[in-house]
Amino acid sequence: MKSRANGTLGVKVALGFVVLLIIWGIELYDEYEALEALESIKRGEYTGPVNSACQQGESYDAELCLKQIQQDAIDDQTVVLIIAAFEIVAWFIVFLGLLEIIQKINRDQENER
């Protein structure tokens, strides 16, 4: 008789990889946005938050610009840490799923003896 656990065998692995694919998609999009920003800076067309924060009318506020750059770096690093935490959780879920599959295989081999 088939147990209930057999029907869900591999679900953790699949779930972990789905989470990883979503994370990798987000990272890919983030890298693409960074590339686009760099290319627009090279062309002199960048109008992002740092550029607009540096301009105060006709003048340039270096201190305000530096603060904005620092805050952007902090925000970016926070996102990187959150994504890394989700990746760790996803890989742990994959590990648990693989461990479950290995344990099932070992039980089945022992039952065959």
Phi, psi and omega per residue, in radians:
M1 nan 2.352 -3.095
K2 -1.377 2.260 3.138
S3 -1.451 2.871 -3.138
R4 -1.119 -0.603 -3.123
A5 -1.116 -0.543 -3.128
N6 -1.106 -0.562 -3.140
G7 -1.239 -0.404 -3.115
T8 -1.835 0.094 -3.141
L9 -1.072 2.204 -3.139
G10 1.628 -0.116 -3.138
V11 -1.128 -0.694 3.131
K12 -1.103 -0.710 3.118
V13 -1.105 -0.814 3.135
A14 -1.094 -0.777 3.131
L15 -1.076 -0.779 3.120
G16 -1.046 -0.749 -3.138
F17 -1.243 -0.559 3.062
V18 -1.116 -0.783 3.104
V19 -1.077 -0.758 3.109
L20 -1.082 -0.728 3.112
L21 -1.090 -0.694 3.093
I22 -1.110 -0.790 3.131
I23 -1.075 -0.793 -3.141
W24 -1.117 -0.602 3.065
G25 -1.124 -0.739 3.102
I26 -1.115 -0.758 3.115
E27 -1.098 -0.715 3.118
L28 -1.090 -0.777 3.107
Y29 -1.090 -0.728 3.135
D30 -1.095 -0.746 3.105
E31 -1.128 -0.674 3.102
Y32 -1.097 -0.763 3.106
E33 -1.075 -0.704 3.117
A34 -1.107 -0.734 3.103
L35 -1.091 -0.764 3.105
E36 -1.068 -0.718 3.121
A37 -1.110 -0.756 3.119
L38 -1.107 -0.723 3.120
E39 -1.155 -0.642 3.129
S40 -1.237 -0.558 3.056
I41 -1.147 -0.754 3.141
K42 -1.057 -0.667 3.129
R43 -1.417 -0.140 -3.123
G44 1.380 0.368 -3.080
E45 -1.897 0.108 -3.043
Y46 -1.206 2.236 3.111
T47 -2.276 0.581 -3.102
G48 -1.256 -3.096 -3.058
P49 -1.073 -0.624 3.141
V50 -1.172 -0.782 -3.124
N51 -1.075 -0.770 -3.124
S52 -1.240 -0.527 3.118
A53 -1.258 -0.509 -3.117
C54 -1.295 -0.468 -3.094
Q55 -1.601 2.145 3.033
Q56 -2.077 1.546 -3.055
G57 1.210 -2.121 3.128
E58 -1.583 -0.222 -3.065
S59 -1.699 2.936 -3.132
Y60 -2.061 2.141 -3.113
D61 -1.805 1.729 -3.071
A62 -1.132 -0.679 -3.125
E63 -1.154 -0.771 3.101
L64 -1.120 -0.676 3.116
C65 -1.110 -0.777 3.129
L66 -1.088 -0.750 3.111
K67 -1.069 -0.710 3.139
Q68 -1.168 -0.714 3.108
I69 -1.103 -0.756 3.116
Q70 -1.103 -0.746 3.139
Q71 -1.150 -0.684 3.087
D72 -1.098 -0.699 3.118
A73 -1.142 -0.702 3.101
I74 -1.122 -0.792 3.129
D75 -1.073 -0.764 3.126
D76 -1.093 -0.751 -3.124
Q77 -1.178 -0.599 3.084
T78 -1.081 -0.764 3.112
V79 -1.115 -0.728 3.119
V80 -1.049 -0.749 3.138
L81 -1.162 -0.693 3.116
I82 -1.121 -0.772 3.122
I83 -1.108 -0.718 3.119
A84 -1.092 -0.686 3.110
A85 -1.104 -0.753 3.098
F86 -1.120 -0.649 3.094
E87 -1.105 -0.732 3.114
I88 -1.071 -0.786 3.126
V89 -1.083 -0.759 -3.129
A90 -1.111 -0.760 3.114
W91 -1.149 -0.586 3.091
F92 -1.157 -0.693 3.085
I93 -1.099 -0.737 3.090
V94 -1.072 -0.769 3.117
F95 -1.023 -0.805 3.141
L96 -1.091 -0.696 3.108
G97 -1.118 -0.769 3.110
L98 -1.141 -0.681 3.096
L99 -1.080 -0.713 3.104
E100 -1.098 -0.733 3.119
I101 -1.126 -0.767 3.137
I102 -1.096 -0.744 3.120
Q103 -1.100 -0.678 3.111
K104 -1.125 -0.768 3.121
I105 -1.069 -0.772 3.127
N106 -1.098 -0.743 3.103
R107 -1.087 -0.756 3.131
D108 -1.104 -0.682 3.109
Q109 -1.168 -0.673 3.119
E110 -1.192 -0.629 3.136
N111 -1.225 -0.466 3.123
E112 -1.278 -0.381 -3.083
R113 -1.303 nan nan
